[in-house]
Amino acid sequence: MKNELDFSGRSALITGAASGIGAASAKWLDQSGIGKLILIDKDADGLAAMELSCDTELHTADVSDEGFWNGLDVTLDSLDHAIVNAGIGAFAPIADHTFSDWRKVMSVNLDGAFLTLRTALRAMKKSGGGSAVLVASITGHKAVPAIGAYGVAKAGVSHMARLAAAEGAADKIRVNAIAPGGVDTAIWDAGEAFQKMVEEQGREAALQALAVGTPRGKLATSDEIAGNIGYLLSDAAANITGTVQISDGGFSL
């Protein structure tokens, strides 16, 4: 019987690959036999420190830099899979956001996702098909106070996945999004409120406090979300396209 989770001989592009969900996804694909990974992140040291057995191509770049993507378009002749993952956090009510903070989040989380997906779709079309997963967020579906630009950008990411799925079907390209709830990644560390919680309680207790209101009772790990993403990329999900897979431990119930 064919192993539908086998990625042998295939290639994948991952943004935000040096940590969190991106790094976990790279490791998951490596363990699933992927032939080549194209890894992109601003953190050059983080990329260099990754221990993978497959062929890797590392790019230190800002995903919102159109010039970088235009250059990659020229050299990327084929691609089987993409994980559009790079993102930054923003923790403030809309009324308290500065416009510069708003634009910073949008440039990475939405503009960067568009530029990544555009390049990936062009390369997959050359390859005769493929699959992509965009990392959205439950905050793009459920209104969570004080999440500001982040939630708005992730709502856009979810709908971009649906649009790309409708447009890519004729070229045998599947596109889905995943909307995690809270995940234990470094993105929390940018928030002043979380930093204060860590000072008062320690990081583990602070993370546990963030899980209040989630029926599962804890945040997801990056490895758990990577497994969800891997399934959506794989042949096991051949009939799934244009969906937003919610993986939030029941937070949105």
Secondary structure, 3 states (H helix, E strand, C coil): CCCCCCCECCEEEEECCCCHHHHHHHHHHHHCCECEEEEEECCHHHHHCCCCCCEEEEEECCCCCHHHHHHHHHHCCCCCEEEECCCCCCCCCHHHCCHHHHHHHHHHHHHHHHHHHHHHHHHHHHHCCEEEEEECCHHHCCCCCCCHHHHHHHHHHHHHHHHHHHHHHHHCEEEEEEEECCECCHHHHHCHHHHHHHHHHCHHHHHHHHCCCCCCCCCECHHHHHHHHHHHHCHHHCCCCCCEEEECCCCCC
